[in-house]
Amino acid sequence: MGTKTEELINVLNDIEALLSNDNESNWLKLISSANERIRNSDYSGIELVLSYYGGMGSFNDLIIGQSTINGKFQWKKNSKENNNRLSSLRAKAYELSNYIKHNHETSA
């Protein structure tokens, strides 16, 4: 496994933790599935990650830290920081996945 692939796995682990802490189960399941494939040296995980970007309702559009209490919208504590972190991790995951796809990285 190449160094960029290892870096991607770490980024995806960080995304999983952030989504889990926010109780975002849909995207957590999708990211976890792709990450598991990548950890198992299954290249289709790279394609899965890349497929999550672009278009309406894509991973790019996800905003975490929202809740409704008694019918009233609220932001959760640290939502701004968490969304900034998610944005940074998302960009890094896309960048690494693209690099791996175009360079066919298979070993360090």
N, C-alpha and C positions, 0 to 999 in steps of 0.2 A: 504494500500500500504506500502510495507516495505521500510526501509531506503536505501537499495541498489537500489531498483527500483526508488526511488526519486532521488538518485544520478545519475542513468543512464539517467533519463529524463533531468536533468541539463546538463549532458555531451552532450546529443543529441541536446539540445537547443544551446549549444556552437558550435557544429559542424554545425548546421543549419545557425547560424549567420556568421560563417566563410565562408561557401559555398555561402551564399547569397551575402556577400560582394565581392566575387570573380566572381559573375554571373555564378556559376556552377549549372545550373538548373536541370540537369538529376539526379545527386546524391542528390541534395537538395530535390527533389520531393520524392525520395525513403526513405531518412532518415526521412523526415517529416511524411510520411505515417506510418512508423514503430513507430515513437514517438507518434503520435496521438493514435494509437492502445494501446500503453503502458499506456499513460495518461488515457485512458478509461478502464483500467484494463483488456485489451484483451491480453492474453498471446501470441497470434500469432505475436504480435509486437516483442517479444524477438526472436522468430524463424526467423522473417524477418531480424532483425539486424544480426544475426549469418549467415544467408544465403548470406550476402553481402561480406563475407570474403572468401578468397581462390580462386585459379584459375586465369586464365588470364582475365584481364579486371575487376577484382574485386575492391572493395572499397580500398583494400590495395595498389593498383596500382595508385590510383589517385594522380596526382601532380597538384597543383593549382598555380596560379600566372603567367601563360604563356599567351602571346598574340602575334599577328602578326600585324604589322603596315607597310603598303605599301609593303606587301609581305615579310617583314623581321621579323624573330623571335625576341622576346624581353621578358625579365622577368619583371613583374610588380613590383612596389615598395613594399618592405617588403616581397617578395616572399619566401625568405629563412626562415624568422621567422614564416610566416604563414604556411609553409609546416611543420616546426618543431612542431608547435602548433597542426596542423591537425594530424600529426603522433602520438603525445601524446594522443590526444582526441580519436583517432581511437583505440589505444591500450586499453585505459580505457573503452571505450564502449564495446569492445570485452570481456574484463576481467569481467566487471559487468554483461553482458548478459549471459556469461558462468556460473557465480556464481548463478544467478537467476535461470537459467535452471536446474542446478544440485541440487539446494537447495529448489526449488519450493517455493520461497519466495512469500508470499501473504499478509503478514501483518507485521507491525512494532513490 
